[in-house]
């Protein structure tokens, strides 16, 4: 189990990656070399075709924020196996399908009870909840739940991944 990733770290990472394409690019390269399954998981054909280009871009940005935040708090972790991601996703869909609520935030409540990385989940929820004053954000109403489930699955796997012995 990794250490708790606090909101302060997440916000700093999000701001840094959101304001610098160079930093985002470097983070994605590092992510690809240390955790290759994560990007592949989000961009596999079934997922890639389900989302618009702006949704895929936003999802990759959110993934970078999650991974870099975890890295800053915990250091490098062992690579996550693609099967672990698929299993986590399946479990998360099962949880969500049992929810009766209609509103987005209420539907996500099921994921917060007993969550060990509550700040990461709250960050995702906030990023995917539309702002009343904003026009259409980067994510469509239909894209919010699937993106949350995919990224929640990543958080679950990162949370369970052992720290790496020594990564150079």
C-alpha positions as CSV (number, residue, x, y, z in Angstrom):
1,X,0.0,0.0,0.0
2,X,1.3,3.4,-0.9
3,X,1.3,6.4,1.4
4,X,-1.6,8.8,1.3
5,X,-1.2,11.4,-1.5
6,X,-2.5,14.7,-0.1
7,X,-4.5,17.3,-2.0
8,X,-1.6,19.9,-1.6
9,X,0.7,17.6,-3.6
10,X,-2.0,16.9,-6.2
11,X,-2.8,20.6,-6.7
12,X,0.9,21.5,-7.1
13,X,1.5,18.7,-9.6
14,X,-1.7,19.6,-11.5
15,X,-0.7,23.2,-11.7
16,X,2.8,22.4,-12.9
17,X,1.7,20.0,-15.6
18,X,-1.2,22.2,-16.6
19,X,1.0,25.2,-17.2
20,X,3.9,23.5,-18.9
21,X,3.7,21.4,-22.0
22,X,7.4,20.6,-21.6
23,X,6.9,19.3,-18.1
24,X,3.8,17.3,-19.1
25,X,5.7,15.7,-22.1
26,X,8.6,14.8,-19.8
27,X,6.2,13.3,-17.2
28,X,4.4,11.2,-19.9
29,X,7.8,9.9,-21.2
30,X,8.8,8.9,-17.7
31,X,5.4,7.4,-17.1
32,X,5.7,5.4,-20.3
33,X,9.1,4.0,-19.3
34,X,8.2,3.2,-15.7
35,X,4.5,2.2,-16.0
36,X,3.9,1.3,-19.6
37,X,0.7,-0.5,-18.9
38,X,-1.1,2.7,-17.7
39,X,-1.1,4.7,-20.9
40,X,-1.8,1.5,-22.9
41,X,-4.8,0.8,-20.7
42,X,-6.3,4.2,-21.2
43,X,-5.6,4.3,-24.9
44,X,-6.5,0.7,-25.8
45,X,-8.7,0.6,-28.9
46,X,-12.0,0.0,-27.1
47,X,-11.4,3.1,-24.9
48,X,-9.8,5.2,-27.5
49,X,-12.8,5.1,-29.8
50,X,-15.2,5.7,-27.0
51,X,-13.8,9.2,-26.3
52,X,-13.3,12.4,-28.2
53,X,-9.8,13.7,-28.8
54,X,-10.2,16.4,-26.1
55,X,-11.5,13.7,-23.6
56,X,-8.4,11.5,-24.4
57,X,-6.1,14.4,-24.0
58,X,-7.7,15.4,-20.7
59,X,-7.6,11.8,-19.5
60,X,-3.9,11.6,-20.3
61,X,-3.3,14.8,-18.4
62,X,-5.2,13.5,-15.4
63,X,-3.3,10.2,-15.5
64,X,0.0,12.2,-15.5
65,X,-1.2,14.2,-12.5
66,X,-2.1,11.0,-10.6
67,X,1.1,9.2,-11.4
68,X,3.4,12.1,-10.7
69,X,1.6,12.9,-7.4
70,X,2.0,9.2,-6.4
71,X,5.7,9.3,-7.4
72,X,6.4,12.4,-5.5
73,X,4.9,11.0,-2.3
74,X,6.0,7.4,-2.6
75,X,8.9,7.2,-5.0
76,X,9.0,4.7,-7.9
77,X,6.7,1.6,-7.9
78,X,6.9,-1.8,-9.5
79,X,5.3,-1.8,-13.0
80,X,1.6,-2.5,-12.9
81,X,0.5,-5.6,-14.9
82,X,-2.3,-4.9,-17.5
83,X,-4.4,-7.7,-16.0
84,X,-4.5,-5.9,-12.7
85,X,-5.9,-2.8,-14.4
86,X,-8.6,-4.8,-16.2
87,X,-9.6,-6.6,-13.0
88,X,-9.8,-3.2,-11.1
89,X,-11.8,-1.7,-13.9
90,X,-14.3,-4.7,-13.8
91,X,-14.7,-4.3,-10.1
92,X,-15.3,-0.6,-10.3
93,X,-17.9,-1.1,-13.0
94,X,-19.7,-3.6,-10.9
95,X,-19.7,-1.2,-8.0
96,X,-21.1,1.6,-10.2
97,X,-23.7,-0.6,-11.8
98,X,-25.2,-1.3,-8.4
99,X,-25.7,2.4,-7.7
100,X,-29.3,3.7,-8.0
101,X,-28.5,7.5,-7.8
102,X,-28.8,9.5,-11.0
103,X,-26.5,12.5,-10.3
104,X,-22.8,12.2,-11.2
105,X,-21.4,13.1,-7.7
106,X,-23.9,10.9,-5.9
107,X,-23.1,8.0,-8.2
108,X,-19.5,8.3,-7.3
109,X,-20.1,8.2,-3.5
110,X,-19.8,4.4,-3.6
111,X,-16.1,4.8,-4.4
112,X,-15.3,7.0,-1.5
113,X,-16.3,4.8,1.4
114,X,-13.2,3.2,2.7
115,X,-11.0,4.8,-0.1
116,X,-7.4,4.9,0.9
117,X,-6.6,7.6,-1.6
118,X,-9.6,9.9,-1.1
119,X,-7.8,13.1,-2.2
120,X,-6.9,11.5,-5.6
121,X,-10.5,10.4,-6.1
122,X,-11.8,13.9,-5.0
123,X,-9.4,15.5,-7.5
124,X,-10.8,13.3,-10.3
125,X,-14.4,13.9,-9.3
126,X,-13.8,17.7,-9.2
127,X,-12.1,17.7,-12.6
128,X,-14.9,15.7,-14.2
129,X,-17.8,17.5,-12.6
130,X,-19.0,20.3,-14.9
131,X,-18.9,23.8,-13.7
132,X,-22.4,25.3,-14.0
133,X,-20.9,28.6,-15.4
134,X,-18.6,26.9,-17.9
135,X,-19.6,25.9,-21.4
136,X,-18.9,22.3,-22.3
137,X,-15.7,21.3,-20.6
138,X,-13.1,18.9,-22.1
139,X,-15.3,15.9,-21.1
140,X,-18.9,15.2,-22.3
141,X,-21.6,14.1,-19.9
142,X,-21.4,10.6,-21.3
143,X,-17.6,10.5,-20.9
144,X,-17.4,11.4,-17.2
145,X,-18.3,8.1,-15.6
146,X,-16.1,5.9,-18.0
147,X,-13.2,8.3,-17.5
148,X,-13.6,8.2,-13.7
149,X,-13.8,4.4,-13.7
150,X,-10.7,4.1,-15.8
151,X,-8.7,6.5,-13.7
152,X,-10.0,5.1,-10.4
153,X,-8.8,1.7,-11.6
154,X,-5.3,3.2,-12.2
155,X,-5.4,4.7,-8.6
156,X,-6.5,1.3,-7.2
157,X,-3.6,-0.4,-8.9
158,X,-1.0,2.3,-8.0
159,X,-2.3,2.1,-4.4
160,X,-1.6,-1.7,-4.3
161,X,1.7,-1.6,-6.3
162,X,4.8,-2.3,-4.3
163,X,7.5,0.3,-4.2
164,X,10.3,-0.4,-6.6
165,X,13.5,-1.9,-5.2
166,X,15.6,0.4,-7.3
167,X,14.8,2.1,-10.5
168,X,17.5,4.1,-12.3
